[in-house]
């Protein structure tokens, strides 16, 4: 079984699950997002966001493939590129951090370490680009797949720490410099962070 990560681009954007391909929860503010859905063109808005972010900032997502089949993905970007980020009660995201927007593992591929693989890929990419930390909004009352905010329990389990508490949507942070300080090899450092955990069951919130 072969597994690989690829950067999200306009060429492979359609490899996202159909529902996620049409979702603009993070990419637009709440009002604009509703308008896009009503107008029936959220896919175009998603494509426009990916295109602009790639041109202005660079890589903003990873897709995991298993034997050539799309099995999961993660999206991330500086808060300046994520209008929805200011709508949370625990915003704003710290100026030195990139926002981990959302992640999703296709159910039939859960339990195989793909969630860990995606987090490692994001951390390696951002470390190379000089980013100090990753932040994310967690959901303490997350109950089922289909939600766009990741479970706070999952984020805490892979090394994030709460920086601003909230009864529902705490903001959490993972210091990349701490992850790298244990070893020069980022993958080894993150392996220590994540241990033998298999949190993919929770990684289905998009």
Residue pairs with C-beta under 8 A, 6 or more apart in sequence:
1 66
1 67
2 65
2 66
2 67
2 68
3 64
3 65
3 66
3 71
3 114
3 117
4 64
4 65
5 62
5 63
5 64
5 65
5 117
5 118
5 121
6 12
6 62
6 63
6 65
7 59
7 61
7 62
7 63
8 16
8 50
8 59
8 60
8 61
8 62
8 63
8 73
8 75
9 50
9 54
10 47
10 50
10 51
10 54
12 63
13 21
13 46
13 47
13 50
14 21
15 63
15 70
15 73
16 63
16 70
16 73
17 70
17 104
17 106
17 206
19 146
19 206
20 73
20 104
20 206
21 43
21 46
22 42
22 43
22 46
23 42
23 46
23 148
23 206
24 33
24 36
24 37
24 42
24 45
24 46
24 49
25 33
25 84
25 102
25 148
26 75
26 82
26 83
26 84
26 85
26 101
26 102
26 148
27 33
27 45
27 46
27 49
27 82
27 83
27 84
28 36
28 45
28 49
28 83
28 84
29 83
29 84
29 86
29 87
30 84
30 87
32 83
33 42
33 84
36 42
36 45
49 81
50 60
50 61
52 81
53 60
53 77
53 81
54 60
56 81
57 77
57 78
57 81
58 129
59 125
60 75
60 76
60 77
60 81
61 73
61 74
61 75
61 76
62 73
62 74
62 118
62 121
62 122
62 125
63 70
63 72
63 73
64 70
64 71
64 72
64 73
64 105
64 109
64 114
64 117
64 118
65 71
66 109
66 112
66 114
70 106
71 105
71 106
71 109
71 114
72 103
72 104
72 105
72 106
72 109
72 114
72 115
72 118
72 200
72 203
73 103
73 104
73 118
74 100
74 102
74 103
74 104
74 118
74 119
74 121
74 122
75 101
75 102
75 103
76 98
76 99
76 100
76 101
76 122
76 126
76 134
77 98
77 99
77 101
78 98
78 99
79 85
79 86
79 91
79 92
79 93
79 97
79 99
82 93
82 99
82 101
85 91
85 92
85 93
85 99
85 137
86 92
88 137
88 169
88 171
89 166
89 168
89 169
90 137
90 164
90 165
90 166
90 169
90 170
90 171
91 137
91 171
93 99
93 135
93 171
94 133
94 135
94 163
94 173
96 131
96 132
96 133
97 131
97 132
97 133
97 134
97 135
97 173
98 126
98 131
98 133
98 134
98 135
99 134
99 135
99 136
100 122
100 134
100 135
100 136
100 150
101 136
102 148
102 149
102 150
102 205
102 206
103 115
103 118
103 150
103 203
103 205
103 206
104 203
104 204
104 205
104 206
105 114
105 115
105 200
105 203
105 204
107 145
107 204
109 200
110 200
110 201
110 203
110 204
111 198
111 200
111 201
112 198
112 200
113 198
113 200
114 200
114 203
115 154
115 158
115 198
115 199
115 200
115 203
116 158
116 190
116 194
116 197
116 198
116 199
118 203
119 158
119 190
119 194
120 186
120 187
120 190
120 191
120 194
122 134
123 134
123 174
123 176
123 179
123 186
123 190
124 186
124 187
126 134
126 176
127 176
127 179
127 180
127 186
131 176
132 175
132 176
132 177
133 173
133 174
133 175
133 176
133 177
134 160
134 173
134 174
134 176
135 163
135 171
135 172
135 173
135 174
136 150
136 155
136 160
136 171
136 172
137 149
137 150
137 169
137 170
137 171
137 172
138 149
138 150
138 151
138 152
138 153
138 154
138 155
138 156
138 160
138 169
138 170
138 171
138 172
139 147
139 149
139 150
139 151
139 152
139 168
139 169
139 205
140 152
140 153
140 166
140 167
140 168
140 169
140 170
141 168
142 149
142 150
142 151
142 152
142 153
142 202
142 205
145 204
145 205
145 206
146 205
146 206
147 205
147 206
148 205
148 206
149 169
149 205
150 202
150 203
150 205
151 202
151 205
152 170
152 172
153 202
154 199
154 202
154 203
155 172
156 162
156 172
157 197
157 199
157 202
158 174
158 193
158 194
158 197
158 199
159 174
159 179
159 193
159 194
160 172
160 173
160 174
161 172
161 173
161 174
162 170
162 171
162 172
162 173
163 171
163 172
163 173
164 170
164 171
179 186
179 189
179 190
179 193
180 186
180 189
181 189
182 188
182 189
182 192
183 189
183 192
